[in-house]
Each structure stands twice: as C-alpha cells, then as structure tokens.
Amino acid sequence: MTETPPHDHAPEKDGGKRYWLDDMRNVHKVFWALVIVCALLFLSDAFYHKHVIFEFENWFGFFGLFGFCVSFALVLTARELRKILMRDEDYYDR
C-alpha cells in the first residue's frame, strides 16, 4: 500500500473537476497581486494634488487608510449584527 502525498488544495468536488483557485499557489498569487496593487495605489498618493476641505484629508495616504479602517469596522459590525439577526435553520418551516 502506498501513501498519497499531502495536497495543499481543496478536495476535488463536482466529479473531479478542479478550478484554478483550488490550487493554493494561485490563491497566493492573487493575494500578493492585490497587496502590490494596494501598495502602489497607496504610494500614488504622493504624485497628485488634492483639493481638500479639511486639513486631515491632506495627510499622506489618508483616504486609503480611512477606507481600510471603515471596511474593517464594517466587517466587525456585520459579525456582531449577525448574532442579533440570525434565525434558526427551520425558521421558515414553522
């Protein structure tokens, strides 16, 4: 009996069909591509003139950091709100 080598991808579903994101190497490539794009967009803040109303809007990277923090807060709020709004599995069957 031979041992099968460990795989770093999801188990095959749908009759053995594999999708390109089932391979963790592709997931890592997408992740690092997003990190690079976000870093370049953050750094691009130094290369254009902003017409600001409030002085804090002129801080380097303000809108990128503000967007990230608000998105993070939205996810945390949604997690807590789910606990309040979640219904039982058989809610509509009753």
Backbone as JSON Lines, residues from 0, in Angstrom:
{"i":0,"aa":"M","n":[0.85,-1.16,0.0],"ca":[0.0,0.0,0.0],"c":[0.9,1.24,0.0]}
{"i":1,"aa":"T","n":[0.58,2.19,-0.85],"ca":[1.39,3.41,-0.91],"c":[0.6,4.57,-0.32]}
{"i":2,"aa":"E","n":[1.33,5.46,0.33],"ca":[0.7,6.63,0.9],"c":[0.56,7.71,-0.15]}
{"i":3,"aa":"T","n":[-0.54,8.41,-0.09],"ca":[-0.71,9.53,-1.02],"c":[-0.06,10.76,-0.41]}
{"i":4,"aa":"P","n":[0.63,11.55,-1.22],"ca":[1.29,12.74,-0.67],"c":[0.25,13.77,-0.23]}
{"i":5,"aa":"P","n":[0.59,14.55,0.78],"ca":[-0.36,15.57,1.23],"c":[-0.55,16.62,0.15]}
{"i":6,"aa":"H","n":[-1.78,17.06,-0.02],"ca":[-2.1,18.08,-1.01],"c":[-2.41,19.38,-0.31]}
{"i":7,"aa":"D","n":[-2.02,20.48,-0.91],"ca":[-2.38,21.77,-0.34],"c":[-3.46,22.43,-1.18]}
{"i":8,"aa":"H","n":[-4.44,21.63,-1.56],"ca":[-5.6,22.16,-2.27],"c":[-6.85,21.52,-1.71]}
{"i":9,"aa":"A","n":[-7.97,22.08,-2.05],"ca":[-9.25,21.58,-1.54],"c":[-9.56,20.23,-2.17]}
{"i":10,"aa":"P","n":[-10.33,19.41,-1.47],"ca":[-10.7,18.11,-2.05],"c":[-11.48,18.32,-3.35]}
{"i":11,"aa":"E","n":[-11.29,17.4,-4.26],"ca":[-11.95,17.52,-5.55],"c":[-13.43,17.26,-5.41]}
{"i":12,"aa":"K","n":[-14.21,18.13,-6.01],"ca":[-15.66,18.02,-5.98],"c":[-16.16,18.05,-7.41]}
{"i":13,"aa":"D","n":[-17.44,17.92,-7.59],"ca":[-18.07,18.0,-8.91],"c":[-17.48,16.98,-9.88]}
{"i":14,"aa":"G","n":[-17.34,15.77,-9.45],"ca":[-16.86,14.72,-10.33],"c":[-15.39,14.85,-10.68]}
{"i":15,"aa":"G","n":[-14.59,15.4,-9.81],"ca":[-13.16,15.5,-10.06],"c":[-12.74,16.77,-10.78]}
{"i":16,"aa":"K","n":[-13.67,17.65,-11.07],"ca":[-13.32,18.89,-11.76],"c":[-12.6,19.81,-10.79]}
{"i":17,"aa":"R","n":[-11.49,20.37,-11.25],"ca":[-10.72,21.29,-10.42],"c":[-10.78,22.68,-11.03]}
{"i":18,"aa":"Y","n":[-10.9,23.66,-10.17],"ca":[-10.9,25.04,-10.6],"c":[-9.55,25.67,-10.3]}
{"i":19,"aa":"W","n":[-9.27,26.8,-10.95],"ca":[-7.92,27.36,-10.82],"c":[-7.66,27.9,-9.42]}
{"i":20,"aa":"L","n":[-8.67,28.25,-8.64],"ca":[-8.44,28.7,-7.28],"c":[-8.39,27.54,-6.28]}
{"i":21,"aa":"D","n":[-8.57,26.3,-6.75],"ca":[-8.38,25.15,-5.87],"c":[-6.91,24.94,-5.55]}
{"i":22,"aa":"D","n":[-6.03,25.44,-6.41],"ca":[-4.59,25.32,-6.19],"c":[-4.14,26.49,-5.32]}
{"i":23,"aa":"M","n":[-3.57,26.21,-4.15],"ca":[-3.17,27.25,-3.21],"c":[-2.11,28.17,-3.79]}
{"i":24,"aa":"R","n":[-1.32,27.7,-4.74],"ca":[-0.33,28.59,-5.37],"c":[-1.02,29.74,-6.09]}
{"i":25,"aa":"N","n":[-2.15,29.45,-6.74],"ca":[-2.88,30.51,-7.42],"c":[-3.53,31.47,-6.43]}
{"i":26,"aa":"V","n":[-3.98,30.95,-5.31],"ca":[-4.55,31.81,-4.27],"c":[-3.48,32.76,-3.75]}
{"i":27,"aa":"H","n":[-2.28,32.25,-3.53],"ca":[-1.17,33.1,-3.07],"c":[-0.81,34.14,-4.12]}
{"i":28,"aa":"K","n":[-0.84,33.77,-5.38],"ca":[-0.55,34.74,-6.45],"c":[-1.58,35.87,-6.45]}
{"i":29,"aa":"V","n":[-2.85,35.54,-6.31],"ca":[-3.9,36.56,-6.29],"c":[-3.73,37.46,-5.06]}
{"i":30,"aa":"F","n":[-3.44,36.85,-3.92],"ca":[-3.25,37.63,-2.69],"c":[-2.11,38.63,-2.85]}
{"i":31,"aa":"W","n":[-0.96,38.17,-3.33],"ca":[0.19,39.05,-3.46],"c":[-0.01,40.09,-4.56]}
{"i":32,"aa":"A","n":[-0.75,39.75,-5.59],"ca":[-1.08,40.74,-6.62],"c":[-1.93,41.86,-6.02]}
{"i":33,"aa":"L","n":[-2.9,41.51,-5.17],"ca":[-3.72,42.52,-4.51],"c":[-2.9,43.38,-3.55]}
{"i":34,"aa":"V","n":[-1.97,42.76,-2.84],"ca":[-1.1,43.51,-1.92],"c":[-0.28,44.53,-2.71]}
{"i":35,"aa":"I","n":[0.29,44.11,-3.84],"ca":[1.11,45.01,-4.65],"c":[0.28,46.15,-5.22]}
{"i":36,"aa":"V","n":[-0.91,45.84,-5.73],"ca":[-1.79,46.88,-6.29],"c":[-2.17,47.89,-5.19]}
{"i":37,"aa":"C","n":[-2.52,47.4,-4.02],"ca":[-2.89,48.3,-2.92],"c":[-1.7,49.17,-2.5]}
{"i":38,"aa":"A","n":[-0.51,48.59,-2.44],"ca":[0.68,49.36,-2.08],"c":[0.98,50.43,-3.13]}
{"i":39,"aa":"L","n":[0.85,50.1,-4.4],"ca":[1.09,51.08,-5.46],"c":[0.06,52.2,-5.42]}
{"i":40,"aa":"L","n":[-1.19,51.87,-5.17],"ca":[-2.22,52.9,-5.06],"c":[-1.98,53.79,-3.84]}
{"i":41,"aa":"F","n":[-1.52,53.19,-2.75],"ca":[-1.2,53.97,-1.55],"c":[-0.04,54.93,-1.84]}
{"i":42,"aa":"L","n":[0.99,54.44,-2.52],"ca":[2.15,55.28,-2.84],"c":[1.83,56.33,-3.88]}
{"i":43,"aa":"S","n":[0.84,56.08,-4.72],"ca":[0.48,57.06,-5.75],"c":[-0.08,58.34,-5.15]}
{"i":44,"aa":"D","n":[-0.43,58.3,-3.87],"ca":[-0.96,59.48,-3.19],"c":[0.06,60.62,-3.19]}
{"i":45,"aa":"A","n":[1.33,60.32,-3.34],"ca":[2.37,61.34,-3.33],"c":[2.48,62.07,-4.67]}
{"i":46,"aa":"F","n":[1.82,61.61,-5.71],"ca":[2.06,62.14,-7.05],"c":[0.92,62.96,-7.63]}
{"i":47,"aa":"Y","n":[-0.05,63.36,-6.84],"ca":[-1.11,64.22,-7.36],"c":[-1.52,65.24,-6.3]}
{"i":48,"aa":"H","n":[-2.08,66.34,-6.78],"ca":[-2.51,67.42,-5.89],"c":[-3.98,67.22,-5.53]}
{"i":49,"aa":"K","n":[-4.27,67.3,-4.25],"ca":[-5.64,67.12,-3.78],"c":[-6.24,68.48,-3.44]}
{"i":50,"aa":"H","n":[-7.5,68.66,-3.76],"ca":[-8.25,69.85,-3.37],"c":[-9.08,69.46,-2.16]}
{"i":51,"aa":"V","n":[-8.56,69.79,-0.98],"ca":[-9.16,69.3,0.26],"c":[-10.0,70.38,0.92]}
{"i":52,"aa":"I","n":[-10.93,69.93,1.73],"ca":[-11.74,70.85,2.53],"c":[-11.18,70.9,3.95]}
{"i":53,"aa":"F","n":[-10.88,69.74,4.51],"ca":[-10.31,69.64,5.85],"c":[-8.83,69.29,5.75]}
{"i":54,"aa":"E","n":[-8.03,69.79,6.69],"ca":[-6.58,69.6,6.61],"c":[-6.18,68.12,6.74]}
{"i":55,"aa":"F","n":[-6.92,67.33,7.53],"ca":[-6.54,65.92,7.67],"c":[-6.67,65.15,6.37]}
{"i":56,"aa":"E","n":[-7.47,65.65,5.41],"ca":[-7.57,65.0,4.11],"c":[-6.27,65.11,3.32]}
{"i":57,"aa":"N","n":[-5.41,66.01,3.71],"ca":[-4.14,66.23,3.02],"c":[-3.04,65.31,3.55]}
{"i":58,"aa":"W","n":[-3.31,64.56,4.64],"ca":[-2.32,63.63,5.16],"c":[-2.01,62.56,4.13]}
{"i":59,"aa":"F","n":[-0.77,62.13,4.1],"ca":[-0.35,61.12,3.13],"c":[-1.09,59.8,3.39]}
{"i":60,"aa":"G","n":[-1.76,59.3,2.37],"ca":[-2.45,58.02,2.45],"c":[-3.73,58.03,3.25]}
{"i":61,"aa":"F","n":[-4.28,59.22,3.52],"ca":[-5.46,59.31,4.38],"c":[-6.63,58.5,3.83]}
{"i":62,"aa":"F","n":[-6.95,58.67,2.55],"ca":[-8.14,58.02,2.01],"c":[-7.98,56.5,1.93]}
{"i":63,"aa":"G","n":[-6.77,56.02,1.66],"ca":[-6.53,54.58,1.67],"c":[-6.67,53.99,3.06]}
{"i":64,"aa":"L","n":[-6.08,54.65,4.05],"ca":[-6.17,54.16,5.43],"c":[-7.59,54.3,5.97]}
{"i":65,"aa":"F","n":[-8.26,55.4,5.63],"ca":[-9.64,55.59,6.06],"c":[-10.54,54.5,5.47]}
{"i":66,"aa":"G","n":[-10.37,54.22,4.18],"ca":[-11.17,53.18,3.53],"c":[-10.93,51.81,4.13]}
{"i":67,"aa":"F","n":[-9.67,51.5,4.43],"ca":[-9.35,50.21,5.04],"c":[-9.98,50.1,6.43]}
{"i":68,"aa":"C","n":[-9.84,51.14,7.24],"ca":[-10.37,51.1,8.61],"c":[-11.9,51.0,8.61]}
{"i":69,"aa":"V","n":[-12.56,51.74,7.73],"ca":[-14.02,51.68,7.67],"c":[-14.48,50.31,7.18]}
{"i":70,"aa":"S","n":[-13.79,49.73,6.2],"ca":[-14.16,48.4,5.73],"c":[-13.98,47.36,6.84]}
{"i":71,"aa":"F","n":[-12.89,47.47,7.58],"ca":[-12.63,46.56,8.68],"c":[-13.72,46.7,9.75]}
{"i":72,"aa":"A","n":[-14.08,47.95,10.08],"ca":[-15.13,48.18,11.06],"c":[-16.47,47.64,10.57]}
{"i":73,"aa":"L","n":[-16.74,47.75,9.28],"ca":[-17.98,47.23,8.72],"c":[-18.07,45.72,8.86]}
{"i":74,"aa":"V","n":[-16.95,45.03,8.63],"ca":[-16.93,43.57,8.79],"c":[-17.17,43.19,10.25]}
{"i":75,"aa":"L","n":[-16.5,43.87,11.17],"ca":[-16.7,43.56,12.59],"c":[-18.13,43.86,13.03]}
{"i":76,"aa":"T","n":[-18.7,44.94,12.55],"ca":[-20.08,45.27,12.88],"c":[-21.04,44.23,12.32]}
{"i":77,"aa":"A","n":[-20.8,43.79,11.1],"ca":[-21.66,42.78,10.49],"c":[-21.6,41.46,11.26]}
{"i":78,"aa":"R","n":[-20.42,41.11,11.75],"ca":[-20.3,39.87,12.53],"c":[-21.16,39.94,13.79]}
{"i":79,"aa":"E","n":[-21.15,41.08,14.46],"ca":[-21.95,41.22,15.68],"c":[-23.44,41.32,15.35]}
{"i":80,"aa":"L","n":[-23.77,42.01,14.29],"ca":[-25.16,42.15,13.88],"c":[-25.76,40.81,13.48]}
{"i":81,"aa":"R","n":[-24.94,39.94,12.95],"ca":[-25.4,38.6,12.56],"c":[-25.93,37.84,13.78]}
{"i":82,"aa":"K","n":[-25.3,38.03,14.92],"ca":[-25.74,37.34,16.14],"c":[-27.14,37.78,16.55]}
{"i":83,"aa":"I","n":[-27.49,39.02,16.26],"ca":[-28.8,39.55,16.62],"c":[-29.86,39.12,15.6]}
{"i":84,"aa":"L","n":[-29.51,39.17,14.32],"ca":[-30.48,38.95,13.25],"c":[-30.6,37.51,12.79]}
{"i":85,"aa":"M","n":[-29.68,36.64,13.18],"ca":[-29.69,35.27,12.69],"c":[-30.92,34.51,13.18]}
{"i":86,"aa":"R","n":[-31.51,33.73,12.29],"ca":[-32.68,32.92,12.61],"c":[-32.29,31.44,12.65]}
{"i":87,"aa":"D","n":[-33.15,30.65,13.28],"ca":[-32.91,29.21,13.32],"c":[-32.98,28.64,11.91]}
{"i":88,"aa":"E","n":[-32.39,27.48,11.75],"ca":[-32.34,26.83,10.44],"c":[-33.73,26.51,9.9]}
{"i":89,"aa":"D","n":[-34.65,26.17,10.8],"ca":[-36.0,25.81,10.37],"c":[-36.99,26.96,10.56]}
{"i":90,"aa":"Y","n":[-36.54,28.18,10.51],"ca":[-37.37,29.35,10.77],"c":[-38.56,29.42,9.81]}
{"i":91,"aa":"Y","n":[-38.34,29.21,8.52],"ca":[-39.42,29.33,7.54],"c":[-40.27,28.05,7.45]}
{"i":92,"aa":"D","n":[-39.82,26.97,8.03],"ca":[-40.59,25.73,8.02],"c":[-41.66,25.7,9.11]}
{"i":93,"aa":"R","n":[-41.55,26.57,10.06],"ca":[-42.51,26.58,11.17],"c":[-43.81,27.23,10.79]}
